[in-house]
Amino acid sequence: MRKKMRIVVEIATAMAMNASPASAAEPQIFTPTSGWAIDYAAKSCVLARTFSRGTEIIGFRFEVVSPDTLGTLTLIGNPFGSISYGSNFQFRVGSDQPSPAQSGWLLIHVPSGGGKAIPGVLIRYAKLGDQDRLSNGASTQTSTLVTFQWDQQTLEAEVGRMDTVLEALTKCTDDLVRKWGYDPAVQHALSQKPRINGNPRDWIRYPETARNVSNQTKLKVRVDIDEAGEPIKCEPLDADEVPDLATSTCTQLLKNAHFHPALDKDGNPVRSYFVVSSVLPWPSH
């Protein structure tokens, strides 16, 4: 079991001993059973928490690889076992409008210590709050609900004050940026982030091994970009299942990719980074 799934497996083990059927006739409201656990992983930041409703327990795991990319939200618990790929699954944070997950989610089963597999959902592109808004001095003082809806069911989790959570997440992602050799304050203040110059479909031809694996395989790499908009370094952040996928992608990005450079608060070109995020199946060439 890979390290990055450790928190999910620990939650699943606890839930296997507290499984009970939930009623579909009314909203299922879950309250926290723990504070947010923060994992400063080598290449990502992870927030995890468990919630309960009676004897039923669900777990959240939210992972981000940079300050300005959407995260991956993993939900595990028996209530999610009624979701199918035909379900109109959507979610919202607080008073935000519901966000249809569409093709951005997968059904998963996480093994537990009790020998049972706990059902769950992996949302590939998720956001728990606005880190930029928090950085500008705004604060979310009230308790926030995260709501999930599918078919005739509604599940609500009382996640609490999001300002505290986002402060911890921002601190962690800022530390990642420092490890990459950048000043987080400069990157937060950019008047323009790096932008793609050209057609990225012309940049990469994926290896045959990538075309033959399941659509659960995902890839994230960070490209460092100089003041002229040219890539100068590429580092894998998350590449599952296919060992040569990230290496091949980085090699081709360094050779073929072009960007409009980032601009600082005064409009001057500065070094920055761009995160490439993809999920199989890949386009064929």
N, C-alpha and C positions, 0 to 999 in steps of 0.2 A: 504494500500500500504506500503510495507516494505521500511525502510529508504534507503537501498542500491539502490533502483530503483528511488529515488527522482530526481536525475539529469536527468535520461532518461525521466521521465514523464514531467519535466519542459521543456525539449527540444521538446518533442512531442506536448505539448500545443502550443508552438510558431509555429511549423510547420503546425499545423492544420489550421492556419489562412493564410498560404502562399502556399497552395497546387496548383501546376500547372503541367501539363503533360510535360515530358522531351522527347526530340528527341532521337531516338535510332540509328540515322544514323551517328552520330559523337561522339567522346569521350566527356563525360560530365566532365568538369573541374570545381571544386569547390574551392573557396578561403575562408579563415577564416573570420568569422564575430565576433570572440571574441578571447581572449587569452585562454590558457589552465586553466580550473578550477581544483583545487586540493582539494580533500576531504580526510582528515586524518580520516578514519573510525576506529572503535575500533579494527577490525581484518583484515583490508585490506587498500590498497592505491588506490584511484580512480582518473583518469585523464578524463576530459570531455571537449569537444569543439564542436562548431557548425560551419558549412561551408555553403556557399550559391553559387548559380549559377542563376543569375537573381532573380526571386521571390521564387525559389526552395531552401529549406533548408534541410540539413542532419545533423545528430548528431552522434558524436563518444563518447563512454564511455569505458574506458580501466581500468580493475581492476586486481590487483595482490595481493596475500596473503603472499608472501615471496620474498626475493631477487632472488632466484634461481629456481623459477617455472615460467612456461608460464602463461600469463594472459588471461583473458576473454575479448574479444572485442565485444561490442554491437554497431551495426550500425542501425540507424533508419532514415526513410525518404521515400517518395513516389518512388524514383528511384529503391529502392530495392523490390518494389512490383511485379516486373516482374520475380523475381527469383523463380524457383520451385525446388523440390527435384531432378528433372531430369537434372538440370543445371550443367554444368561443372564450378562450382564456385571456383575461386582462387584469391589470392591476393599477393602483394609483397610490401616491403618497400624499397624505394630508388631504387638502382640498383640491389638489391637481385634478385635471381631467383624466379619466381612465385611459391607459395606454394599451392598445391591443398588442399582444405579444407576437401574433402572427407566426412567421417562421423563425422568430428569435428565441424559441424555447424548445426544450427537449424533456421527455419523460425519462426519469432515471430510477434506479433501485440501488440503495446503498446497503452493503452488508453490515450486520451488527454482530456484537459479541455473542448474542444468544443464538446465532445461526439463522436468524430470519433476515430477509431483505426488506428494508423500509422504503416505501414509494416516495417519490419526490419529483420536483420540477427544477430544471436548470434554465434560468433566464439569461441569455447571452449578453444582452445589452440593457442594463438597468441603472437607475440613479436613485439614491436614497434622499438626496437633498441638493442644495445649490452651494457648493463650496466657494464659488466666486462671490456670491452674495454675502456669505459669512465673512470672507476676507475684506469686504468693503464696509464692514461694521454692522450689518444687519444681524438680527438674532431671532431665533424661533424659540420663544419661551414656553409655549403651551405644549401639552402632550399631543403627539401625532399618531394618527392611525395609518397603518398600511393595509390596504384593502385588496383582496384577491377575489375575483368573480369568475365563475365558469358554470355553464348550463344553468341550473336553478339554485346554485349554491353561492354563498358569500362567506368569506373568512376575513376577520379583522384582527390585526395584531396591534396592541397598544405599545408602540416602540418608545414612547416617552419624549423628552426634550431632544430635538435633533441638533441643536446648537452644540451641545456637549459632544455628541457623536461626531459631528463634522469637524470640530476642532481637533479631535484625536486623529481623524482620518487625514486632515490637512497636514498635521505635524508629521505623520508617517510618510505621506507622499512627498512632502518637502525634503525629508531626509533622503528619499530615493533620488530626487533631482540633484541634491548635493553630491551623492555618490557618483552621479553621471558627470560631474564637473561643472554644474551650472549654479548660478545664484538664484534661489527660488524667488526672491523679491523682484529681480529683473524679469524673470519669466512670467510672473503674475501681472507685471505692469506692461507687457508687450502691447503695442497698439495694433500689431498684426502678427498672427502666428504664421508659421510656414504654410504655404499653399502649394498644392500639386501643380506642376507646370507640364502639361502634356497629357497623354492618355495612359493611365497606369496599366491598362490591359496590354500595352506594348512593352512593358518593362519585364514581365516575368513569364517564363514557360515552366510550369510545375512538373516535377519528376513523375514518372509513371507510378511510383509507389504511392504518391499522394492521390492520384486519381482513382485508385482501387480500394481505398479505405472508406470507412463509414462516414456519414455526414456529421458525426459527433466530434471529429477531429478539428481542432482550432489552432490558430497561429497568431502570435503577436510578436512583432519585432520593433525595436526602436532604432530609428535612423537619425544620426547626428548630422546636422546641416550647417555648412559654413555661411559666411556673410554674403557669398555670391549665389547661394541657393543650391550648392552642390553637396551631395552626400559624402561624408568623410569617414563614417564609421557606422556599423550596423551590429546590433546585439539582440539575440533572441530573448524574449521575455516570457513566452509561453508557447510551446509547440508540442502538442500531445501526439503520441502514437507513432509518428513517422520521423525516425532519427535524422534523415537527411533533408527534411523539408525546410527547417529554419536556415541551415547552412546554404542550401541552394538559393533560397529566397534572398538572403543577405548578399550573396555574391552577385546576383543579378541586379538587385537594387543599387548597389554601389557602382555598377557598370552602366546601368541604363536610366536610372531615375533622375529627375530634375525637379527643382522646386523654386518657387518665389521665396526669397529669404524672409525670416522674421524681422520685424521692425521694433525698436525699443520705443519708449514713451515719447521720444523726440523725433521719431520717424527714421532713425538711423538703422541700417542693417546690422544684425547681431547673430551670433551663433545660437542655435536652438535645436529642437528635436521634433520628430514626427513619428507617431506610433501607427504602424500598419497592423490592422486587425482583420482577420478573415476566418471563415469557417467553410469546411468542405460541404458540398461538392464544389470543386474548382471549375472555372470555365475551361473548356477544351480549346486548343489552338490548332 
